[in-house]
Amino acid sequence: MALPAPKPNTTVAITGASSGIGAQMAQILAAKGYSLTLIARRTDRLNALADELKAAHGVAIEVISADLADSSARATLSSRLSTGPTLIGLINNAGFGSFGPVSEADQDMERGMIEVNIAAVHDLTLRLLPGMIERGEGAILNTASTAGAQPMPNMSTYAATKAFVTSFSEGLSAELSGSGVSCTALCPGPVRTEFSEVAGSVGLEDSMPGIAVVEASEVARQAIEGMLKGSRMVIPGFANRLTAVAGRMAPRSLVLPIAAKFTSR
Ligand SMILES: NC(=O)c1ccc[n+]([C@@H]2O[C@H](COP(=O)([O-])OP(=O)(O)OC[C@H]3O[C@@H](n4cnc5c(N)ncnc54)[C@H](OP(=O)(O)O)[C@@H]3O)[C@@H](O)[C@H]2O)c1
């Protein structure tokens, strides 16, 4: 029902471990004695983090370079994860956003976002979950967002991808009841990482109410705590828990103009 204790020849895989929330989750898990498989495209960053964690905590760290937008790279990654150390945790954290009207968007970037934020989460879960169920233990954590609680003008594709991740993860969490495997949806509000730079809107977090911004290290701490307990959902920060409820419950006619205010820069 939750992330098992670390044992020899086991690993927790983290996608998007080269920066931000993923790198912070790696720090926390390594400090708790978990061996890790770090996945992203920037292997220089992953190798530097792996060296740091091995030296500090004496855990085994494997680095895998993979572009999660590429379905064949996902298949190769999944077979490596199925044949290496026993996978006791899968953290589908890699993701990115874009900013601006869909009509003016970089179309390749928008399509890539669907691949990384949705298809990779779905694909890795489909391929790796059966092994966990067979072993009767394991934990999946999928990084969604409070952006998935309601549509967001100027971040329309991103918010829709995160609505998928939230819904998929919550449904799976219920399906897995009694299986020994858990699924947790992590729904952060604004976090200062490289996210806004990648989205082409540096300082995006600063246009959000300051009370909603939570540090990446704290988001990661609450995420791992939730994964250890097998929680269905983790929303770091009181203000974000409120806005997530409001975003889901309030009429769209009210929510859309408010959301547009925060994303009209
Ligand atoms: N920051 C926020 O305000 C916020 C709020 C809510 C949710 N989130 C979510 O939190 C997660 C982590 O984001 P972050 O804030 O930590 O941003 P970040 O610092 O930009 O980290 C994004 C991570 O995703 C990886 N990634 C992106 N595209 C990839 C690809 N094609 N293949 C493999 N890896 C890829 C990046 O690695 P490489 O570039 O090295 O491949 C990087 O490690 C994302 O799912 C994001 O949507 C962020």
The ligand as a Tripos MOL2 file, in Angstrom:
@<TRIPOS>MOLECULE
LIG
   48    52     1     0     0
SMALL
NO_CHARGES

@<TRIPOS>ATOM
      1 N1          7.3550   24.5430  -11.1230 N.am      1 LIG1
      2 C1          6.0440   24.6150  -11.0070 C.2       1 LIG1
      3 O1          5.4920   25.7040  -10.7680 O.2       1 LIG1
      4 C2          5.2160   23.3550  -11.1030 C.ar      1 LIG1
      5 C3          3.9280   23.3790  -10.5730 C.ar      1 LIG1
      6 C4          3.1370   22.2490  -10.6540 C.ar      1 LIG1
      7 C5          3.6260   21.1140  -11.2670 C.ar      1 LIG1
      8 N2          4.8970   21.1120  -11.7930 N.ar      1 LIG1
      9 C6          5.3600   19.8810  -12.4380 C.3       1 LIG1
     10 O2          6.4730   19.4010  -11.7230 O.3       1 LIG1
     11 C7          7.2490   18.5540  -12.5810 C.3       1 LIG1
     12 C8          8.7080   18.9320  -12.4530 C.3       1 LIG1
     13 O3          8.8660   20.2540  -12.9350 O.3       1 LIG1
     14 P1          9.8550   21.3070  -12.2500 P.3       1 LIG1
     15 O4          9.0170   22.4070  -11.7350 O.co2     1 LIG1
     16 O5         10.7990   20.6310  -11.3440 O.co2     1 LIG1
     17 O6         10.5680   21.8830  -13.5620 O.3       1 LIG1
     18 P2         12.0490   21.7200  -14.1230 P.3       1 LIG1
     19 O7         13.0390   22.1870  -13.1370 O.co2     1 LIG1
     20 O8         12.0250   22.3690  -15.4680 O.co2     1 LIG1
     21 O9         12.2040   20.1360  -14.2950 O.3       1 LIG1
     22 C9         11.5890   19.4350  -15.3570 C.3       1 LIG1
     23 C10        12.2460   18.0690  -15.4760 C.3       1 LIG1
     24 O10        11.5770   17.3430  -16.5380 O.3       1 LIG1
     25 C11        12.5600   16.8110  -17.4190 C.3       1 LIG1
     26 N3         12.0670   16.7020  -18.7860 N.ar      1 LIG1
     27 C12        11.4360   17.6580  -19.5170 C.ar      1 LIG1
     28 N4         11.2360   17.2030  -20.7640 N.ar      1 LIG1
     29 C13        11.7370   15.9450  -20.8340 C.ar      1 LIG1
     30 C14        11.8600   14.9660  -21.8600 C.ar      1 LIG1
     31 N5         11.4230   15.1910  -23.1230 N.pl3     1 LIG1
     32 N6         12.4450   13.7770  -21.5680 N.ar      1 LIG1
     33 C15        12.9270   13.5380  -20.3320 C.ar      1 LIG1
     34 N7         12.8500   14.4180  -19.3040 N.ar      1 LIG1
     35 C16        12.2760   15.6170  -19.5720 C.ar      1 LIG1
     36 C17        13.7280   17.7980  -17.3340 C.3       1 LIG1
     37 O11        14.9470   17.1260  -17.6730 O.3       1 LIG1
     38 P3         15.8360   17.3750  -18.9920 P.3       1 LIG1
     39 O12        15.5350   18.7600  -19.4910 O.co2     1 LIG1
     40 O13        17.2370   17.1990  -18.5100 O.co2     1 LIG1
     41 O14        15.4000   16.2860  -19.9340 O.co2     1 LIG1
     42 C18        13.7170   18.1640  -15.8530 C.3       1 LIG1
     43 O15        14.4470   17.2120  -15.1120 O.3       1 LIG1
     44 C19         6.6650   18.7410  -13.9890 C.3       1 LIG1
     45 O16         5.8290   17.6330  -14.2980 O.3       1 LIG1
     46 C20         5.8490   20.0140  -13.8610 C.3       1 LIG1
     47 O17         4.7940   20.0480  -14.7960 O.3       1 LIG1
     48 C21         5.6920   22.2000  -11.7110 C.ar      1 LIG1
@<TRIPOS>BOND
     1     1     2 1
     2     2     3 2
     3     2     4 1
     4     4     5 ar
     5     4    48 ar
     6     5     6 ar
     7     6     7 ar
     8     7     8 ar
     9     8     9 1
    10     8    48 ar
    11     9    10 1
    12     9    46 1
    13    10    11 1
    14    11    12 1
    15    11    44 1
    16    12    13 1
    17    13    14 1
    18    14    15 2
    19    14    16 1
    20    14    17 1
    21    17    18 1
    22    18    19 2
    23    18    20 1
    24    18    21 1
    25    21    22 1
    26    22    23 1
    27    23    24 1
    28    23    42 1
    29    24    25 1
    30    25    26 1
    31    25    36 1
    32    26    27 ar
    33    26    35 ar
    34    27    28 ar
    35    28    29 ar
    36    29    30 ar
    37    29    35 ar
    38    30    31 1
    39    30    32 ar
    40    32    33 ar
    41    33    34 ar
    42    34    35 ar
    43    36    37 1
    44    36    42 1
    45    37    38 1
    46    38    39 2
    47    38    40 1
    48    38    41 1
    49    42    43 1
    50    44    45 1
    51    44    46 1
    52    46    47 1
@<TRIPOS>SUBSTRUCTURE
     1 LIG1         1 GROUP 0 **** ****
